[in-house]
C-alpha cells in the first residue's frame, strides 16, 4: 500500500514520516510533502492508495484536497489530521468521502492504527475488484462458447419457447423482431488421387470449411456453427420487415462467395443446403432439418452448388424400366461385356438419379444397386469379400456415397471387378 503524508508544519510532518516504522507494517511511504498541490502532482504519476493530510494548509486545504481526491481518485482512502474539533469540518469530511477524521495532537499509535484500518479496507476492495475483473474476463472468454451452444441447442429443438427467451436474454442476444434462415454446408466427397487430401482427411477438411466460413461470414447477421455431424451451419438473421426476396438474394450471394472461397483455398468443392426462413422461434429446428434435406439433393443435382429447399414432389419411380436395365446389366457382367456394362450403368444412373427424382428415390436406387451386385456374386456361391477382394472395403461404405458422380464411379468399379472375378474363375474352372 502506498501512502502520502501532506502536512505544512515541518516538525509534525517529520514526526509522522520518520518516527513510525511504516515498512514494518507493509506501508510504502512514498512522500511527505508540505502542500496539497505537491500531493496531487505525485498522485498523477503514481498509484497512491492512502493519503494522510492536515486540514488547514495555505493555497489548498485538506478538505479541498479530499474533494479533489474523491473526484479524480475515488479509490484512494483519505485520512484528515486537524487541530480543529469542529462539527462543520467533520460533516464536510463525510461529504468528501474522508475515511477517518483525527484530531491533533494525535499520537503516532492512533495515526498508525487509523492508517492500517484504511489499508485493510483498501486491500479488501482491491481483492474484490480483482475477483470481479477475473470473473468478467472469464465470462467474456467463455461467452462465444455459450452463444454457440445456445444456437446449436435451439437449432436442434432442445429448448422450449420460454427457454429460448430466458437464455437469449441472459446472453444479451437480440432475438425479437428477427427472422432466421439456416444454411448447412458440407464438403463434397474427396476424389481418389487428390493431391492434397485423402478420404480419411474428411474431418480435417470439414473443420477447414468451418474456419473459412467463420472468418468470412461470422458477424452480427450470421452465426457460424458446427453441427453434431461436423457440418458447418450458418444462421442468418434479418429484421422481420426486410423483404424476403431481397434477403434471400443477399444470403445466396454470400453462400456462393463462400463456396468459391473454399474451393480456392482447399482445391475441393463444397455444397450447401438453404432452408426456408423461420419467423417464429419454434420453427427454426424444422428449418434446420429442411436445409439438410436440401443438401441431400446433391445426389441428383451434383456437387459444388447451393441448393434451396423445395417441398418434395411425389413421383412414381420407373421401377419397370429399372428392372429391365438391371437384367441386361447382369448379363453384361456375367459375359464380361465391358462396353455394354458401362452403357447400362449410365442407363441405371439416368433412371434412378435424374434431377426430377426425389432424394428418397435416389437413395432407394443406391440400395437396389448394392443388392443387385450382391445377388450376382451370391448366385455363384461366393462371398462379396472373395469376389471383390481389395475393393470389398469400398463396397461396404456404399451408404457414405454423397454425389451422383461418386456413385457412378463406385458402381462401375464394383461391376467391372465382379465381371473380372467371374471371368477369372471361369478360366480357372473354380
C-alpha positions, -999 to +999 in steps of 0.1 A: +000+000+000+014+034-010+010+064+014+015+101+010+017+124+041+006+160+035+015+184+063+026+220+062+042+220+097+077+205+093+081+191+128+047+173+126+054+161+091+088+147+101+074+130+133+048+111+114+071+102+084+102+092+104+090+081+138+065+055+126+080+023+111+059+022+080+079-006+064+073-029+093+036-026+086+038-031+048+032+006+041+052+022+014+055+058+025+061+074-010+065+110+001+059+135+029+050+169+013+040+203+026+012+211+002-019+196-015-006+206-049+026+186-044+005+156-033-018+158-064+013+160-087+026+128-072-008+111-075-009+119-112+022+099-117+019+071-091-008+047-080-014+060-044-037+041-021-037+062+011-034+100+019-029+114+054-034+151+052-036+181+075-069+201+072-056+236+074-029+245+048-022+275+026-033+276-011-054+244-008-069+230+024-071+193+034-108+193+027-103+208-008-077+181-014-102+154-001-128+168-026-103+165-055-093+130-044-129+119-043-135+133-078-102+122-095-091+092-074-122+077-059-105+045-048-079+064-026-086+064+012-081+099+027-074+105+064-078+140+078-055+153+106-066+186+122-063+207+153-099+218+149-126+197+166-153+213+146-186+197+136-187+215+103-153+202+093-164+167+103-196+170+083-177+181+052-152+153+057-180+128+055-194+145+024-160+143+007-156+106+015-129+110+041-121+076+057-110+089+091-111+123+109-083+126+135-079+155+160-045+168+169-025+162+189-030+126+177-004+101+189+016+081+164-001+049+176-035+063+169-024+076+134-008+042+126-040+024+138-061+046+115-038+041+085-037+003+090-075+003+092-077+022+059-052-002+044-073-032+053-104-017+037-084-008+006-069-043+003-104-059+005-116-035-022-087-045-044-093-082-039-130-078-048-121-057-078-095-083-090-120-111-085-147-092-103-123-085-132-113-121-133-149-132-134-157-107-161-127-118-182-136-155-178-172-147-187-161-128-219-137-156-228-164-182-224-192-162-240-186-173-276-189-209-265-221-203-245-236-185-275-226-213-299-241-239-275-273-219-273-278-216-310-269-252-316-294-265-289-320-241-303-313-254-339-318-290-327-351-282-310-338-288-275-354-256-260-389-246-253-401-211-262-396-197-227-361-212-225-351-195-258-364-162-243-346-166-210-312-178-222-313-153-251-318-125-226-291-139-203-266-138-232-279-104-242-288-116-277-312-096-299-337-122-310-370-104-311-384-089-343-360-111-363-364-139-388-338-166-393-326-187-421-302-217-418-277-229-444-259-262-440-226-267-458-207-299-463-175-308-481-182-329-512-165-364-514-128-363-518-119-378-552-093-406-554-060-393-565-065-359-549-030-344-544-036-327-511-062-347-492-073-383-488-106-399-479-095-402-443-090-364-441-127-357-442-129-343-406-099-320-413-114-305-445-148-302-427-131-282-399-113-261-426-146-253-442-160-242-408-129-220-402-132-203-436-169-197-430-163-182-396-136-159-409-156-148-439-192-145-426-190-145-387-207-113-375-238-097-363-261-110-390-246-145-393-237-171-366-213-198-378-216-232-360-206-269-364-235-293-361-233-328-345-221-343-378-193-318-382-211-299-410-210-261-410-243-244-402-248-207-410-276-190-390-285-158-408-308-132-392-327-101-405-354-077-394-389-091-399-396-060-421-369-068-447-383-080-480-380-118-483-367-118-519-340-092-512-328-111-481-327-144-499-307-128-527-282-115-501-279-149-485-275-167-518-247-143-528-228-148-495-231-185-497-219-186-533-189-165-524-181-188-495-183-219-517-159-202-542-135-192-514-135-227-500-128-241-535-099-217-540-084-224-506-088-262-503-089-271-540-121-291-531-157-284-537-184-280-510-222-279-513-249-260-494-285-266-485-305-235-479-336-238-457-367-217-456-370-186-434-383-190-399-401-161-383-410-180-352-386-193-325-401-228-326-399-231-364-361-229-365-355-267-358-378-276-387-359-251-410-326-268-399-339-302-409-352-288-442-318-273-450-302-307-445-328-322-468-320-297-494-283-306-491-291-342-498-304-332-533-268-330-545-271-368-550-291-359-581-282-322-588-244-326-585-217-311-562-203-276-556-236-258-556-261-241-532-294-259-532-326-242-519-351-263-501-381-275-522-411-293-509-408-329-522-430-338-552-443-373-551-432-393-582-436-429-591-402-444-597-396-460-630-391-494-615-403-513-646-376-497-668-351-501-640-358-539-637-352-543-674-319-524-673-308-545-643-314-577-661-294-566-691-267-553-668-265-587-651-260-604-684-233-579-694-214-585-661-217-623-665-204-623-701-176-598-694-190-572-719-173-541-706-187-515-731-223-528-726-218-529-689-208-492-689-237-482-711-262-499-689-247-483-658-253-449-673-289-460-681-295-470-645-280-438-633-303-418-656-333-437-644-326-436-607-307-403-602-324-378-626-328-342-613-366-346-612-365-376-589-369-371-552-339-377-529-357-407-513-360-424-546-323-418-554-314-434-520-336-463-528-319-468-562-285-469-544-297-497-522-311-515-553-277-513-570-259-527-539-284-555-537-281-563-574-243-566-572-245-587-541-271-610-557-249-616-588-220-626-565-241-648-542-256-666-572-221-681-578-219-692-542-191-667-534-189-641-506-186-605-515-152-604-499-140-632-522-154-617-553-144-580-547-111-587-529-093-553-523-125-534-534-146-550-507-139-522-482-152-496-507-183-517-513-192-518-476-192-480-475-217-475-503-241-457-479-214-430-475-216-420-512-230-385-515-229-374-551-241-388-584-206-388-599-192-406-569-220-432-570-215-438-608-177-442-603-183-467-575-209-486-594-187-490-624-157-501-604-177-527-585-194-541-616-162-545-635-144-560-605-172-587-602-171-593-640-134-598-639-137-623-610-163-643-629-140-644-660-110-655-639-129-682-620-144-694-653-109-697-669-095-715-638-125-738-635-134-727-600 
